[in-house]
Amino acid sequence: MNEFLDKLSVENRIMNATEVNVQHALELERSTKERRMRSREQNRAELLGNNNIDYQKHMPWLD
C-alpha cells in the first residue's frame, strides 16, 4: 500500500511540475510578443518623430 501511495505522490509532483513548466512557457511567449510589439511601436515613434527627414513620404505603410 505504501508503494502505491509513494507512486501516486511522485506522479502528482510530476504533473504539478509539468503544469508549472507549461505556465512558464506561456508567460515567456506572451512577454516576448509584448516586448516585440513595444519595440515596433518605439521604432515607429522614432521614425515619425524625426522632423529632419520625411519618412512618411517614402514609407506610406507607417501611417
N, C-alpha and C positions, 0 to 999 in steps of 0.2 A: 504494500500500500504506500509506503514512504517513497519508493522508487517512482510510482505513478505520480504522486504529488510533486516530487522533485522535477520530473519531466514536464509537468504542467507549468510549474513556475519558470522553468527555463524557456519554454515556448512562449509564455506570457512576456517575459523580458525581451525575447527576440521580436515579438510582434510590436511591443512598445518602442523598441529601438528602430524598427522599420518605419513606424508611423512618424517618429521624430525625424528620421532621415528624409522622408518624403516631404514633411512640412518645411524642413530646412531647404531642400531643393526648390520648392515652390517659392519660398521667400527670396532666395538668391536670384531666381529667374525674374521675379517681379521687380526686385531692386535694380537688376541690370537693365530691364526695359525702362524703368523710371529714369535711371541715370542717362541712358541714351536719348530719351526724349528731352531731358533738361539740356543736354549737350546740343541737340539740334536747335532748340529754342535760343540758346546762348549764341550759337553761330549766326542764326538768322538775325538776332538783335544787333550783333556786331556789324553785320553787312548792311542792314538797313539804317543803322545809326551813323555810319560813316558818311559824312557830308562832303568829303573831298571827291569821292567817286560815286557816280550814279549807277549802282549795281542793278537797280530795277530795270534800267534801260536794256541791259544785256542779259538779265536773268528774270524773265517775266514770271517764272514759277515761284518766286519768293513772296509774292503777294499773299 
